[in-house]
Amino acid sequence: MSDEPTTSPQNFSPAWSDAAGRADPPLVGDEREILLSYLDFHRETFALKCAGVPAGRLSEFLVPPSGLTLHGLVRHLAGVEQWWLQIQFAGDESRPVLYYSDDDPDQDFEHLDGDFDQAFATWRAQVETSRRIVADTPSLDATGVHKATGQPVSLRRILVHLLAEYARHNGHADLLRERIDGATGY
């Protein structure tokens, strides 16, 4: 080990100004703790990107030709949570798929009628359902049925997929929010 002093960066990317309630993932932990804390970090980052936006701006198409909006993203992510954890993993098909039908597969993004606050509450409720499903599953090796292939799919694989989904859509939400009011940060 060198006796030379080490230097650390002094300038970091700005954090979101109102990040209360969002915990940074731990620097160490077991696989489950790291996966779940990162997933919750990304869920809360998405919620922060939607917070404080005037109601009339949540459904605006701000980055043409893209059809993405914060309203559409919240609807989409509610459906993603339901599809991957409730339907494919837990096998619970007791409710219709949120914001989707075979006849109209893009309704999560294209049909923005309805109240954003209701869509946001639906997303939050679905996240809580997902958390319960995961908490009740003792092993990341437990499997559900991947609907497209009929093959087993592990909880580990589903959590990694959800992390990728949220990370991708948080990038979209970053751009949309910056177009709305200039707010940036991670």
Solvent accessible surface area in square Angstrom, and as a share of the most:
residue,aa,sasa,rsa
1,M,242,1.08
2,S,77,0.49
3,D,149,0.77
4,E,130,0.58
5,P,118,0.74
6,T,129,0.75
7,T,131,0.76
8,S,74,0.47
9,P,93,0.59
10,Q,146,0.65
11,N,141,0.72
12,F,158,0.66
13,S,80,0.51
14,P,90,0.57
15,A,54,0.42
16,W,18,0.06
17,S,117,0.76
18,D,89,0.46
19,A,27,0.21
20,A,90,0.69
21,G,80,0.77
22,R,27,0.10
23,A,79,0.62
24,D,109,0.57
25,P,20,0.12
26,P,48,0.30
27,L,178,0.89
28,V,128,0.74
29,G,40,0.38
30,D,94,0.49
31,E,85,0.38
32,R,58,0.21
33,E,84,0.38
34,I,51,0.26
35,L,22,0.11
36,L,47,0.23
37,S,29,0.18
38,Y,95,0.36
39,L,0,0.00
40,D,46,0.24
41,F,26,0.11
42,H,36,0.16
43,R,6,0.02
44,E,36,0.16
45,T,10,0.06
46,F,0,0.00
47,A,9,0.07
48,L,18,0.09
49,K,3,0.01
50,C,7,0.04
51,A,50,0.39
52,G,76,0.73
53,V,14,0.08
54,P,79,0.49
55,A,86,0.66
56,G,64,0.62
57,R,75,0.27
58,L,8,0.04
59,S,40,0.26
60,E,59,0.27
61,F,111,0.46
62,L,18,0.09
63,V,55,0.31
64,P,104,0.66
65,P,144,0.91
66,S,40,0.26
67,G,40,0.39
68,L,37,0.19
69,T,0,0.00
70,L,3,0.01
71,H,3,0.01
72,G,0,0.00
73,L,0,0.00
74,V,0,0.00
75,R,18,0.07
76,H,38,0.17
77,L,0,0.00
78,A,0,0.00
79,G,11,0.11
80,V,13,0.08
81,E,0,0.00
82,Q,1,0.00
83,W,86,0.30
84,W,26,0.09
85,L,0,0.00
86,Q,12,0.05
87,I,6,0.03
88,Q,4,0.02
89,F,23,0.10
90,A,53,0.41
91,G,51,0.49
92,D,53,0.27
93,E,110,0.49
94,S,93,0.60
95,R,111,0.41
96,P,116,0.73
97,V,45,0.26
98,L,32,0.16
99,Y,42,0.16
100,Y,91,0.35
101,S,44,0.28
102,D,125,0.65
103,D,141,0.73
104,D,43,0.22
105,P,69,0.43
106,D,72,0.37
107,Q,40,0.18
108,D,16,0.09
109,F,40,0.17
110,E,112,0.50
111,H,85,0.38
112,L,28,0.14
113,D,110,0.57
114,G,65,0.62
115,D,84,0.44
116,F,22,0.09
117,D,102,0.53
118,Q,112,0.50
119,A,4,0.03
120,F,46,0.19
121,A,52,0.40
122,T,26,0.15
123,W,0,0.00
124,R,75,0.27
125,A,61,0.47
126,Q,3,0.01
127,V,0,0.00
128,E,75,0.34
129,T,30,0.18
130,S,0,0.00
131,R,71,0.26
132,R,140,0.51
133,I,28,0.14
134,V,5,0.03
135,A,80,0.62
136,D,119,0.62
137,T,15,0.08
138,P,131,0.82
139,S,46,0.29
140,L,14,0.07
141,D,92,0.48
142,A,34,0.26
143,T,77,0.45
144,G,8,0.08
145,V,79,0.45
146,H,40,0.18
147,K,82,0.35
148,A,91,0.70
149,T,81,0.47
150,G,50,0.48
151,Q,109,0.48
152,P,95,0.60
153,V,10,0.06
154,S,27,0.17
155,L,0,0.00
156,R,79,0.29
157,R,116,0.42
158,I,0,0.00
159,L,0,0.00
160,V,75,0.43
161,H,45,0.20
162,L,0,0.00
163,L,32,0.16
164,A,53,0.41
165,E,11,0.05
166,Y,0,0.00
167,A,48,0.37
168,R,121,0.44
169,H,12,0.06
170,N,9,0.05
171,G,32,0.31
172,H,52,0.23
173,A,0,0.00
174,D,56,0.29
175,L,101,0.50
176,L,4,0.02
177,R,20,0.07
178,E,86,0.38
179,R,153,0.56
180,I,15,0.08
181,D,78,0.40
182,G,48,0.46
183,A,29,0.22
184,T,73,0.43
185,G,17,0.16
186,Y,110,0.42
